[in-house]
Each structure stands twice: as C-alpha cells, then as structure tokens.
Amino acid sequence: MTLPVDAQAALATFKHCASWEQRARLLMQWGQRLPELADADKTDANRVHGCESQVWLVGELKDGHWQFTASSDARLIRGLVALLLVRVNGLSREVLQQVDLPDWFNQLGLSRQLSPSRSNGLNAVLQRMRELAL
C-alpha cells in the first residue's frame, strides 16, 4: 500500500530523530501545525468517544477521497492525531478500512511511547473515521 505524500514526508522527518526527546519535540510541532477546528465543529456529535482527552473529528468526502480535520485539548494527542491525519487523508473508503495504526506509529518510532489509553484513544479516532466513511 502506497503512503500518501504527507505521510511519506512525516516518516522521513521522524527517521532523522536520534532520541525520544527529538521525537517528542517533533510530535508537539506537528500538533501545533494542526489547523484549529471551528467552535461550531466542536460539538458532541463530532466528539470521539473512547478518548481520555477531548478529540473532535470532522470528515468530508471529496471526489471519492476522505479528508478529515480534527482537534484535541491535549498537546500530545494533537500531535498524534496530526500524524494520523497525514496517514489517512486522501484515502478512499476501501483503503481507509485497511490502515494499520500500530504499524504506522511503529514506522514513526512512536509506538513504544504510546500508553494503552493513548493507543485506545487513537484506535477510537480511526474507528470513527471508518464509521464516517461507511
């Protein structure tokens, strides 16, 4: 499965990190680049349940490809969600169903830093994306 261009760029950037501190800094930077969701989109209907932090997700189908926007009140989660978005944005519904989240964060070198609750939260976000795409 070919990675979206933005995902390839993320992978290349994270591969240059020699330490967890560098990865953590980079993760925060990705979170800061995440465009802010409009307050009108921060509704209970768009809230992802299953996350300890508050996460909102909006999806839109454009020409057969999904585009998601998301936000979180937690800095680390914003970074992780930003990296999830570069992995899934532009995918068709069929390809979206096949995204391997643990593999993606493993490739980025972030998997061992994901606590079970963070992993569960990110899985909840991906699951919500798949539900929206159905």
C-alpha positions as a Markdown table, in Angstrom:
| # | Residue | x | y | z |
|---|---|---|---|---|
| 1 | Met | 0.0 | 0.0 | 0.0 |
| 2 | Thr | 1.5 | 3.3 | -1.1 |
| 3 | Leu | 1.6 | 6.0 | 1.6 |
| 4 | Pro | 0.1 | 9.5 | 1.0 |
| 5 | Val | 2.8 | 12.1 | 0.2 |
| 6 | Asp | 2.4 | 13.9 | 3.5 |
| 7 | Ala | 2.7 | 10.6 | 5.3 |
| 8 | Gln | 6.0 | 9.8 | 3.5 |
| 9 | Ala | 7.3 | 13.3 | 4.5 |
| 10 | Ala | 6.3 | 12.6 | 8.1 |
| 11 | Leu | 8.1 | 9.3 | 8.0 |
| 12 | Ala | 11.3 | 10.8 | 6.5 |
| 13 | Thr | 11.3 | 13.5 | 9.2 |
| 14 | Phe | 10.8 | 11.1 | 12.1 |
| 15 | Lys | 13.5 | 8.7 | 10.8 |
| 16 | His | 16.1 | 11.5 | 11.4 |
| 17 | Cys | 15.3 | 11.7 | 15.1 |
| 18 | Ala | 18.0 | 10.1 | 17.2 |
| 19 | Ser | 16.3 | 10.2 | 20.5 |
| 20 | Trp | 12.9 | 10.2 | 22.1 |
| 21 | Glu | 13.3 | 13.8 | 23.1 |
| 22 | Gln | 13.7 | 14.8 | 19.5 |
| 23 | Arg | 10.6 | 12.7 | 18.5 |
| 24 | Ala | 8.6 | 14.3 | 21.4 |
| 25 | Arg | 9.5 | 17.8 | 20.2 |
| 26 | Leu | 8.7 | 16.9 | 16.6 |
| 27 | Leu | 5.4 | 15.5 | 17.8 |
| 28 | Met | 4.5 | 18.7 | 19.6 |
| 29 | Gln | 5.4 | 20.7 | 16.4 |
| 30 | Trp | 3.0 | 18.5 | 14.3 |
| 31 | Gly | 0.3 | 19.2 | 16.9 |
| 32 | Gln | 0.9 | 23.0 | 16.6 |
| 33 | Arg | 0.5 | 22.8 | 12.8 |
| 34 | Leu | -2.9 | 21.1 | 13.1 |
| 35 | Pro | -5.4 | 23.7 | 11.9 |
| 36 | Glu | -7.8 | 24.7 | 14.6 |
| 37 | Leu | -11.3 | 23.4 | 14.3 |
| 38 | Ala | -14.1 | 26.0 | 14.3 |
| 39 | Asp | -16.0 | 26.1 | 17.5 |
| 40 | Ala | -19.1 | 25.2 | 15.5 |
| 41 | Asp | -17.5 | 21.8 | 14.8 |
| 42 | Lys | -16.6 | 21.2 | 18.4 |
| 43 | Thr | -20.0 | 19.5 | 19.1 |
| 44 | Asp | -20.9 | 16.4 | 20.9 |
| 45 | Ala | -21.8 | 14.8 | 17.6 |
| 46 | Asn | -18.2 | 15.3 | 16.4 |
| 47 | Arg | -16.6 | 14.2 | 19.6 |
| 48 | Val | -14.8 | 10.9 | 19.5 |
| 49 | His | -15.8 | 8.8 | 22.5 |
| 50 | Gly | -13.2 | 6.4 | 23.9 |
| 51 | Cys | -10.5 | 9.1 | 24.3 |
| 52 | Glu | -9.4 | 10.3 | 27.7 |
| 53 | Ser | -8.7 | 13.7 | 26.1 |
| 54 | Gln | -11.3 | 15.6 | 24.2 |
| 55 | Val | -11.0 | 14.9 | 20.5 |
| 56 | Trp | -13.3 | 16.2 | 17.8 |
| 57 | Leu | -13.3 | 14.8 | 14.2 |
| 58 | Val | -15.0 | 16.0 | 11.1 |
| 59 | Gly | -14.8 | 14.1 | 7.8 |
| 60 | Glu | -15.7 | 15.1 | 4.3 |
| 61 | Leu | -15.8 | 13.0 | 1.1 |
| 62 | Lys | -14.3 | 14.8 | -1.9 |
| 63 | Asp | -14.2 | 13.1 | -5.3 |
| 64 | Gly | -14.2 | 9.6 | -3.6 |
| 65 | His | -11.4 | 10.5 | -1.2 |
| 66 | Trp | -11.8 | 11.3 | 2.5 |
| 67 | Gln | -10.5 | 14.5 | 4.1 |
| 68 | Phe | -10.5 | 14.7 | 7.9 |
| 69 | Thr | -10.0 | 17.6 | 10.3 |
| 70 | Ala | -9.6 | 17.1 | 14.0 |
| 71 | Ser | -8.6 | 18.8 | 17.2 |
| 72 | Ser | -7.8 | 17.9 | 20.7 |
| 73 | Asp | -7.5 | 19.7 | 24.0 |
| 74 | Ala | -4.3 | 17.8 | 24.8 |
| 75 | Arg | -0.9 | 18.8 | 23.2 |
| 76 | Leu | 0.5 | 15.3 | 22.8 |
| 77 | Ile | -2.8 | 13.9 | 21.4 |
| 78 | Arg | -2.9 | 16.8 | 18.9 |
| 79 | Gly | 0.4 | 15.7 | 17.6 |
| 80 | Leu | -0.6 | 12.0 | 17.3 |
| 81 | Val | -3.9 | 13.0 | 15.7 |
| 82 | Ala | -2.0 | 15.2 | 13.2 |
| 83 | Leu | 0.2 | 12.2 | 12.3 |
| 84 | Leu | -2.9 | 10.0 | 11.9 |
| 85 | Leu | -4.5 | 12.6 | 9.6 |
| 86 | Val | -1.5 | 12.7 | 7.2 |
| 87 | Arg | -1.7 | 8.9 | 7.1 |
| 88 | Val | -5.4 | 8.8 | 6.2 |
| 89 | Asn | -6.3 | 12.0 | 4.4 |
| 90 | Gly | -7.0 | 11.5 | 0.7 |
| 91 | Leu | -7.7 | 7.8 | 1.0 |
| 92 | Ser | -10.7 | 6.0 | -0.4 |
| 93 | Arg | -13.2 | 4.3 | 1.9 |
| 94 | Glu | -11.7 | 0.9 | 1.0 |
| 95 | Val | -8.1 | 1.8 | 1.7 |
| 96 | Leu | -9.1 | 3.6 | 4.9 |
| 97 | Gln | -10.6 | 0.3 | 6.2 |
| 98 | Gln | -7.1 | -1.3 | 5.8 |
| 99 | Val | -5.0 | 1.3 | 7.6 |
| 100 | Asp | -2.8 | -0.5 | 10.2 |
| 101 | Leu | -2.5 | 2.0 | 13.1 |
| 102 | Pro | 0.1 | 0.1 | 15.2 |
| 103 | Asp | 2.2 | -0.4 | 12.1 |
| 104 | Trp | 2.1 | 3.4 | 11.3 |
| 105 | Phe | 3.2 | 4.5 | 14.7 |
| 106 | Asn | 5.8 | 1.8 | 14.8 |
| 107 | Gln | 7.2 | 3.1 | 11.5 |
| 108 | Leu | 7.4 | 6.6 | 13.0 |
| 109 | Gly | 9.2 | 5.2 | 16.0 |
| 110 | Leu | 6.5 | 6.3 | 18.4 |
| 111 | Ser | 4.7 | 3.0 | 19.2 |
| 112 | Arg | 6.6 | 2.2 | 22.4 |
| 113 | Gln | 5.8 | 5.7 | 23.7 |
| 114 | Leu | 2.0 | 5.1 | 23.3 |
| 115 | Ser | 0.4 | 4.2 | 26.6 |
| 116 | Pro | -2.5 | 1.8 | 26.4 |
| 117 | Ser | -5.0 | 4.6 | 26.9 |
| 118 | Arg | -3.4 | 6.7 | 24.1 |
| 119 | Ser | -3.5 | 3.7 | 21.8 |
| 120 | Asn | -7.1 | 3.1 | 22.6 |
| 121 | Gly | -7.9 | 6.7 | 22.0 |
| 122 | Leu | -6.2 | 6.7 | 18.6 |
| 123 | Asn | -8.0 | 3.5 | 17.7 |
| 124 | Ala | -11.2 | 5.2 | 18.6 |
| 125 | Val | -10.4 | 8.1 | 16.3 |
| 126 | Leu | -9.6 | 5.7 | 13.4 |
| 127 | Gln | -12.7 | 3.7 | 14.1 |
| 128 | Arg | -14.8 | 6.9 | 14.0 |
| 129 | Met | -13.2 | 7.7 | 10.6 |
| 130 | Arg | -14.1 | 4.3 | 9.3 |
| 131 | Glu | -17.7 | 4.8 | 10.6 |
| 132 | Leu | -18.0 | 8.2 | 8.9 |
| 133 | Ala | -16.7 | 6.6 | 5.6 |
| 134 | Leu | -19.3 | 3.9 | 5.5 |
